[in-house]
Every structure is written in structure tokens, then in C-alpha cells.
Amino acid sequence: MFDSEHPDDEAELFENAGAVIIGGRTFDLGDEHWGDNPPYHVPCFILYSEPRKTITKQGGTTYTFVTDGVESTLDQARAVAGDKDIVIMGGANTAQQCINAGLVDELHIHLAHMLLGGGTRLFDQMTIKPTGLEKIVADSAPGVTHLKFRIPHM
């Protein structure tokens, strides 16, 4: 998703973040790769199906596992983020929950240039009315296209 030609992309994503919400599957797939000093350096709230103890990592990153829904997760993230952004990371399920609940102002999609042959459709379970998106950025790098859209509040 982030390559050596664009080393600041990942840092830029979190530069104004006061908290991060991470989908459970994304956490399970990424935790080992993020290591002891993940890139977030803020409290992270994991949408999870089973209770777990909070995990503390280097640089100010903590992982708190929230099992009572996306709204509760957002409330906890807001409580620590102050006037900073809350970054939501995850796959289709997390994106659908957050967009359907009206919790998303901007949508950043990092489209890898590969066909996996299966998976969950990104916008398959949408319950909102059709909504136009305002394109902010469309940028390509080797192996990935970065898309950023503003979602008008309905």
C-alpha cells in the first residue's frame, strides 16, 4: 500500500490523528506486521467480537478491544481524540458499518493492482441512499491507486 517512492504517505495518513478505529480482521492480519512500534502513536480502538485486554505498544499506541458496536467504538475514540481526526481503518465490513452509521467524512481507498478471486464487496451492504462523492485525490503509485473522496452529510 505504501512504497519506498512515497515514504511519507503512511506518516501523512496519521499526522493529525488523535485516535484510530481498526476493524477486527484488519487488526488480526496486521498486528504481527506492525511490530512493537506501530505507525499510529495514538490510542487505537479495535472493533472486535470477543473481549481482550488492552495492549500497549511503543510510541503511545494502545489497542483497546471494543465489543459493543461501532457507535460505542467511535464514542471511545472521540473521548481521547480531542479536536484531532479519528482515522478508521478496515475492510469492507468496517467501512460499511461506519458509512451506514453516518460516521465518515472522508473515504480513502487504497486499491491494490491485483485480483484476489474472492472477498467481501466494499459497498455490498450499504443501507444509505445513493450519495454522490466529491473526489479529493486520485493518485497512482506502482502497484496501488490512492483514492480520496469527501462524503456529503446526508
C-alpha positions in Angstrom: 0.0 0.0 0.0 2.9 2.4 0.8 6.1 2.0 -1.2 9.6 3.4 -0.9 8.9 6.0 -3.6 6.2 7.6 -1.3 7.7 7.2 2.2 5.6 10.0 3.7 2.2 8.5 2.6 1.8 6.4 5.7 3.0 9.2 8.1 0.7 11.7 6.4 -2.3 9.4 7.0 -1.8 9.6 10.8 -0.3 13.1 11.2 -3.5 14.7 12.5 -4.9 11.6 14.1 -6.0 11.6 17.8 -7.3 8.1 17.7 -7.7 5.2 15.2 -10.5 2.7 14.8 -9.4 -0.6 13.3 -11.6 -3.4 12.1 -11.0 -6.7 13.9 -9.9 -8.6 10.8 -7.5 -5.8 9.8 -6.1 -5.9 13.3 -5.7 -9.7 13.2 -3.9 -9.6 9.8 -1.8 -6.5 10.6 -0.8 -6.8 14.3 2.2 -9.0 13.7 3.5 -6.9 10.8 3.1 -3.6 12.7 5.5 -4.8 15.4 6.3 -3.3 18.7 6.3 0.3 17.4 3.2 0.6 15.1 2.8 3.7 13.0 -0.2 5.1 14.9 1.3 6.5 18.2 -2.2 7.2 19.4 -4.9 5.1 21.1 -6.5 2.6 18.8 -9.9 1.0 19.2 -10.5 -2.4 17.7 -14.0 -3.5 16.6 -13.8 -7.0 18.0 -16.1 -9.9 18.6 -14.6 -11.1 21.9 -13.2 -9.2 24.9 -9.4 -8.9 25.2 -7.1 -7.0 27.5 -5.8 -3.7 26.3 -2.3 -4.0 24.6 0.3 -1.2 25.0 3.0 -0.7 22.3 5.8 1.7 21.9 5.3 5.3 20.8 1.9 5.8 22.6 0.0 3.2 20.7 -2.6 1.2 22.7 -5.1 -1.3 21.4 -8.4 -1.3 23.2 -10.9 -4.0 22.1 -14.5 -2.9 21.8 -17.2 -5.5 21.6 -20.4 -3.4 21.7 -20.6 -1.9 18.2 -19.3 0.8 16.0 -21.1 3.7 17.8 -19.5 2.8 21.1 -16.1 2.4 19.5 -16.5 5.9 18.0 -17.6 7.4 21.3 -14.4 6.0 23.0 -12.2 7.3 20.1 -13.8 10.8 20.4 -13.2 10.9 24.1 -9.4 10.7 23.5 -9.0 12.4 20.1 -10.0 15.9 21.2 -10.1 18.2 18.1 -7.9 15.8 16.1 -9.1 13.4 13.4 -10.3 9.8 14.0 -8.9 7.5 11.4 -11.0 4.4 10.6 -9.1 1.5 9.1 -10.5 -1.8 8.0 -12.0 -3.8 5.2 -15.4 -3.8 3.7 -17.3 -4.7 6.9 -15.8 -1.9 8.9 -16.3 0.6 6.1 -19.9 -0.4 5.6 -20.8 -0.1 9.3 -19.2 3.3 9.6 -20.6 4.7 6.4 -24.1 3.3 7.1 -24.0 4.9 10.6 -23.1 8.3 9.0 -19.7 8.4 10.8 -17.4 9.0 7.8 -16.5 12.5 6.4 -13.8 11.3 4.0 -13.2 7.9 2.4 -9.6 6.9 1.5 -9.4 3.8 -0.7 -6.0 2.2 -1.4 -6.7 -0.1 -4.4 -4.0 -2.7 -4.9 -3.5 -3.7 -8.5 -4.3 -7.4 -8.2 -7.3 -9.7 -8.4 -7.7 -12.0 -5.4 -10.6 -14.0 -6.9 -12.9 -13.5 -3.9 -13.6 -11.4 -0.9 -16.2 -9.1 0.5 -17.6 -6.4 -1.7 -16.7 -3.0 -0.4 -20.2 -1.4 -0.9 -22.4 -4.5 -0.9 -24.3 -4.0 2.4 -25.0 -0.3 2.2 -28.2 0.9 3.8 -27.8 4.6 2.9 -29.5 6.3 0.0 -27.3 6.7 -3.1 -24.9 9.6 -2.5 -22.5 11.4 -4.8 -18.9 11.6 -3.6 -16.6 14.6 -4.0 -13.2 13.5 -5.4 -10.3 15.0 -3.5 -7.4 12.9 -4.8 -6.8 10.2 -7.3 -3.1 9.3 -7.4 -1.2 6.2 -8.6 2.0 4.6 -7.4 3.5 1.3 -8.5 1.0 -1.4 -7.6 -1.6 0.8 -5.9 -4.0 3.6 -6.7 -4.9 6.0 -3.8 -8.4 7.5 -4.0 -9.8 10.1 -1.5 -13.4 11.2 -1.5 -15.4 13.6 0.7 -18.8 12.2 1.7 -21.5 14.8 1.9 -23.5 14.6 5.1 -27.0 13.3 4.3 
